[in-house]
Amino acid sequence: MGRGTMAWWWSPPAWWSPPARHPLVFFAVLRGWNWLLRVLTSNGPFLDARAYFPGLVEALEAEAGGILREYESLRLVDGAFASFEEAFGIGHERWDRAQRGIARGDPSKAPWPVAIMRVYGRTRQRVAGLCPVTEALLSLHPEVVSALFSTLPPDKALTLHRGPFRGVLRLHLPILVPDGRTCPQLSRDQVPPAYLLCGGQTHTFERGRCVLFDDMFVHQAVNPTTAPRTVLFLDVLRPPAAFSPWVRRLGLAGPLAAANAAVAHFLGRSDAVAAVLLR
């Protein structure tokens, strides 16, 4: 890194903490920063994962088998998984209602199981400690601020929704994807495979191949098959290259990316995130 260049995953000093931990502070900062980033960023719904995060993507895809084995062991641990709306409920009526709408808005009403490892830079040791390979990999990439295992049950579709924070891009590593062996009707009846719809574009999941997208576009995960689909679900801090061209030309992308990392750290110290980590 050249002299005078600020690491965009900068970790703020210990004194950097919210002046108040109330969820209202969390939402005020979140909405204000989202508004600013809306002006400063411009990208399509899907992005080139290897171009933006080459080291992270290479490591994830190389360790996909080990990550899958840890997921399969984790499934046997009582309490490791919870429904999405339970895992991300914080006791704020409007927020919690929105989470229920995402997870159970489809006709199946089936729960969406998740196992949270990290939220806004804070580790949930109860799960992370059971996944040493995955945790060791993520610890080498501080740009990853949130991580969880996400399983979409058979014949399940999330409702169309947007993500909460424009300061991150979402990266999925599919580790269980229905195929002709796990879901015979895929080949027999031409049932479409599990896919992701984002910003009007469709991406079909491939086992062991990362997909990067901007979850501030309206998006939806769909699994029309009879077998579950599981991904390692990551939120990765927006890098300088993901800011608008005019921001980069002015030399502002690096400082803004560092400020964005500080905001994520700020959000991670709120009671809203603490409530998630305690579950």
C-alpha positions as CSV (number, residue, x, y, z in Angstrom):
1,M,0.0,0.0,0.0
2,G,1.5,3.3,-1.1
3,R,2.3,6.1,1.3
4,G,-0.7,8.3,2.1
5,T,-3.2,5.6,1.1
6,M,-5.8,4.8,3.8
7,A,-6.9,1.1,4.2
8,W,-10.6,1.1,3.3
9,W,-11.3,-1.6,5.9
10,W,-9.9,0.7,8.6
11,S,-10.7,-0.4,12.1
12,P,-11.6,2.7,14.3
13,P,-9.9,3.2,17.6
14,A,-11.5,2.0,20.8
15,W,-12.9,5.4,21.7
16,W,-15.1,5.4,18.6
17,S,-18.5,4.4,20.0
18,P,-22.0,5.6,19.7
19,P,-23.0,8.5,21.9
20,A,-26.2,6.5,22.6
21,R,-27.0,2.9,22.2
22,H,-30.7,3.2,21.6
23,P,-32.1,1.6,18.4
24,L,-33.3,5.0,17.3
25,V,-29.7,6.2,17.1
26,F,-28.9,3.1,15.0
27,F,-31.7,3.9,12.5
28,A,-30.9,7.6,12.4
29,V,-27.3,6.9,11.5
30,L,-28.2,4.1,9.1
31,R,-30.7,6.2,7.1
32,G,-28.5,9.3,7.0
33,W,-25.5,7.4,5.7
34,N,-27.6,5.5,3.2
35,W,-28.9,8.8,1.8
36,L,-25.4,10.1,1.4
37,L,-24.2,6.9,-0.3
38,R,-27.1,7.0,-2.7
39,V,-25.5,10.2,-4.1
40,L,-21.9,8.9,-4.0
41,T,-22.4,5.4,-5.5
42,S,-23.5,4.0,-8.9
43,N,-23.4,0.4,-9.9
44,G,-25.6,-2.3,-11.4
45,P,-27.4,-5.1,-9.4
46,F,-24.7,-7.7,-10.0
47,L,-21.0,-7.1,-9.9
48,D,-17.8,-9.0,-10.7
49,A,-16.9,-10.7,-7.4
50,R,-13.4,-11.5,-8.5
51,A,-12.7,-7.9,-9.7
52,Y,-13.9,-6.3,-6.4
53,F,-12.7,-8.9,-3.9
54,P,-10.2,-11.3,-5.6
55,G,-8.4,-12.6,-2.5
56,L,-11.7,-13.2,-0.6
57,V,-13.4,-14.9,-3.4
58,E,-10.4,-17.2,-4.2
59,A,-10.2,-18.2,-0.6
60,L,-13.9,-18.9,-0.2
61,E,-14.1,-21.0,-3.4
62,A,-11.0,-22.9,-2.4
63,E,-12.5,-23.7,1.0
64,A,-16.0,-24.4,-0.1
65,G,-15.8,-28.1,0.8
66,G,-14.6,-27.4,4.3
67,I,-17.2,-24.7,4.8
68,L,-19.9,-27.2,3.7
69,R,-18.7,-29.7,6.3
70,E,-18.8,-27.2,9.0
71,Y,-22.3,-26.2,8.0
72,E,-23.4,-29.9,8.1
73,S,-22.0,-30.3,11.6
74,L,-23.6,-27.0,12.7
75,R,-27.0,-28.3,11.7
76,L,-26.8,-30.9,14.4
77,V,-26.1,-28.4,17.2
78,D,-29.3,-27.4,19.1
79,G,-30.0,-23.7,18.9
80,A,-27.4,-22.9,16.3
81,F,-30.1,-22.0,13.7
82,A,-33.1,-19.8,14.1
83,S,-35.7,-18.5,11.8
84,F,-34.6,-15.2,10.1
85,E,-37.2,-13.1,11.8
86,E,-36.3,-14.5,15.2
87,A,-32.6,-14.1,14.6
88,F,-32.8,-10.5,13.5
89,G,-35.7,-9.3,15.7
90,I,-34.5,-6.4,17.9
91,G,-37.8,-5.4,19.6
92,H,-38.4,-2.5,17.3
93,E,-42.0,-3.0,15.9
94,R,-41.5,-1.6,12.4
95,W,-38.2,-3.3,11.9
96,D,-39.4,-6.7,13.2
97,R,-42.5,-6.5,11.1
98,A,-40.4,-6.0,8.0
99,Q,-38.2,-9.0,8.8
100,R,-41.3,-11.2,9.1
101,G,-42.5,-9.9,5.8
102,I,-39.3,-10.8,4.0
103,A,-39.1,-14.3,5.5
104,R,-42.8,-15.4,5.5
105,G,-44.5,-13.3,2.9
106,D,-44.7,-16.1,0.4
107,P,-47.6,-18.6,0.3
108,S,-45.5,-21.4,1.9
109,K,-45.1,-19.4,5.2
110,A,-42.1,-21.7,5.8
111,P,-39.4,-20.4,8.1
112,W,-36.1,-19.3,6.7
113,P,-33.3,-20.8,8.9
114,V,-30.1,-18.9,9.5
115,A,-27.1,-19.3,11.7
116,I,-25.4,-16.0,12.4
117,M,-21.6,-15.8,12.9
118,R,-20.9,-12.1,12.6
119,V,-23.0,-8.8,12.5
120,Y,-21.5,-5.4,11.7
121,G,-18.0,-6.5,12.7
122,R,-19.1,-8.2,16.0
123,T,-18.6,-12.0,16.3
124,R,-21.3,-14.3,17.7
125,Q,-18.9,-16.8,19.4
126,R,-21.7,-19.4,20.0
127,V,-21.7,-20.2,16.3
128,A,-18.3,-18.9,15.1
129,G,-16.5,-21.1,17.6
130,L,-18.1,-24.2,16.0
131,C,-16.8,-23.2,12.5
132,P,-13.0,-22.8,12.9
133,V,-12.2,-23.1,9.2
134,T,-14.8,-20.5,8.2
135,E,-14.0,-18.2,11.1
136,A,-10.2,-18.4,10.4
137,L,-10.8,-17.5,6.7
138,L,-13.1,-14.6,7.6
139,S,-10.6,-13.3,10.2
140,L,-8.1,-12.7,7.4
141,H,-10.6,-10.5,5.6
142,P,-11.8,-7.6,7.9
143,E,-13.8,-6.2,5.1
144,V,-16.4,-8.9,5.8
145,V,-18.6,-7.3,8.5
146,S,-21.5,-9.8,8.6
147,A,-21.6,-13.5,8.0
148,L,-24.2,-16.2,8.4
149,F,-25.3,-19.5,6.9
150,S,-28.6,-19.2,5.1
151,T,-30.8,-22.2,4.1
152,L,-33.7,-21.6,1.8
153,P,-36.2,-24.5,2.2
154,P,-37.7,-26.4,-0.7
155,D,-40.5,-24.6,-2.6
156,K,-39.6,-21.3,-0.8
157,A,-39.4,-17.8,-2.2
158,L,-38.5,-14.7,-0.1
159,T,-40.6,-11.7,-0.8
160,L,-39.1,-8.8,-2.9
161,H,-37.1,-6.5,-0.6
162,R,-34.1,-4.3,-0.2
163,G,-31.2,-4.6,2.2
164,P,-30.8,-2.2,5.1
165,F,-27.3,-0.7,4.5
166,R,-25.8,0.8,1.3
167,G,-22.3,0.6,2.8
168,V,-22.0,-3.1,2.0
169,L,-22.2,-5.4,-1.0
170,R,-23.6,-8.8,-0.5
171,L,-21.6,-11.9,-1.4
172,H,-23.0,-15.4,-1.5
173,L,-21.0,-18.6,-1.6
174,P,-23.4,-21.4,-2.5
175,I,-22.5,-24.6,-0.7
176,L,-25.7,-26.7,-1.2
177,V,-27.5,-26.2,-4.5
178,P,-30.2,-28.6,-5.7
179,D,-29.2,-30.6,-8.7
180,G,-30.3,-33.7,-10.6
181,R,-29.1,-36.0,-7.8
182,T,-30.6,-34.1,-4.8
183,C,-33.7,-33.0,-6.7
184,P,-34.5,-35.5,-9.5
185,Q,-37.4,-33.6,-10.9
186,L,-35.0,-30.9,-12.1
187,S,-34.0,-33.0,-15.0
188,R,-37.3,-35.0,-15.3
189,D,-39.8,-32.1,-15.2
190,Q,-37.5,-29.2,-16.2
191,V,-38.1,-27.5,-12.8
192,P,-36.0,-24.3,-12.8
193,P,-33.0,-24.4,-10.4
194,A,-32.6,-22.1,-7.3
195,Y,-31.9,-18.6,-8.4
196,L,-31.5,-15.0,-7.3
197,L,-33.5,-12.1,-8.8
198,C,-32.0,-8.7,-8.3
199,G,-32.8,-5.4,-10.0
200,G,-34.7,-7.2,-12.7
201,Q,-31.8,-9.6,-13.5
202,T,-31.6,-13.3,-12.7
203,H,-28.6,-15.3,-11.5
204,T,-28.7,-19.1,-11.2
205,F,-26.8,-20.4,-8.2
206,E,-23.8,-22.7,-8.9
207,R,-22.2,-24.7,-6.1
208,G,-18.9,-23.3,-5.0
209,R,-19.1,-20.2,-7.2
210,C,-19.5,-16.8,-5.5
211,V,-22.0,-14.2,-6.6
212,L,-21.7,-10.5,-5.7
213,F,-24.7,-8.2,-5.8
214,D,-26.0,-4.9,-4.4
215,D,-28.8,-5.7,-2.1
216,M,-30.1,-2.1,-2.1
217,F,-31.7,-3.1,-5.4
218,V,-35.1,-4.9,-5.0
219,H,-34.2,-8.6,-4.8
220,Q,-35.5,-12.0,-4.0
221,A,-34.1,-15.5,-3.5
222,V,-36.2,-18.4,-4.9
223,N,-35.9,-22.1,-4.5
224,P,-38.6,-23.9,-6.6
225,T,-37.1,-27.3,-6.1
226,T,-37.7,-30.1,-3.5
227,A,-34.3,-29.8,-1.9
228,P,-32.8,-27.1,0.3
229,R,-30.4,-24.4,-1.0
230,T,-27.7,-23.1,1.4
231,V,-25.2,-20.3,1.0
232,L,-22.6,-18.7,3.2
233,F,-24.1,-15.2,3.2
234,L,-21.6,-12.3,3.7
235,D,-21.9,-8.5,3.8
236,V,-18.6,-6.9,2.6
237,L,-17.7,-3.3,3.1
238,R,-18.1,-1.3,-0.1
239,P,-14.5,-0.8,-1.6
240,P,-13.3,2.4,-3.2
241,A,-13.8,0.9,-6.7
242,A,-17.6,0.7,-5.9
243,F,-18.0,4.4,-5.6
244,S,-19.1,6.6,-8.5
245,P,-16.5,7.5,-11.2
246,W,-16.7,11.2,-10.3
247,V,-15.9,10.4,-6.6
248,R,-12.9,8.3,-7.7
249,R,-11.7,11.1,-10.0
250,L,-11.7,13.6,-7.2
251,G,-9.7,11.2,-5.0
252,L,-12.5,10.9,-2.5
253,A,-13.2,7.1,-2.8
254,G,-10.5,6.0,-0.3
255,P,-11.5,8.4,2.5
256,L,-15.2,7.8,2.0
257,A,-14.6,4.0,2.1
258,A,-12.7,4.5,5.4
259,A,-15.6,6.6,6.7
260,N,-18.0,3.9,5.6
261,A,-16.0,1.3,7.7
262,A,-16.3,3.7,10.7
263,V,-20.0,3.9,10.3
264,A,-20.3,0.1,10.1
265,H,-18.3,-0.1,13.3
266,F,-20.6,2.5,14.9
267,L,-23.7,0.5,14.0
268,G,-22.1,-2.6,15.4
269,R,-21.9,-1.0,18.8
270,S,-25.6,-0.4,19.1
271,D,-28.1,-2.3,21.3
272,A,-29.9,-3.4,18.1
273,V,-26.9,-5.5,17.1
274,A,-26.2,-6.6,20.7
275,A,-29.8,-8.0,20.7
276,V,-29.0,-10.1,17.7
277,L,-25.7,-11.4,19.1
278,L,-27.3,-12.5,22.3
279,R,-29.7,-15.0,20.6
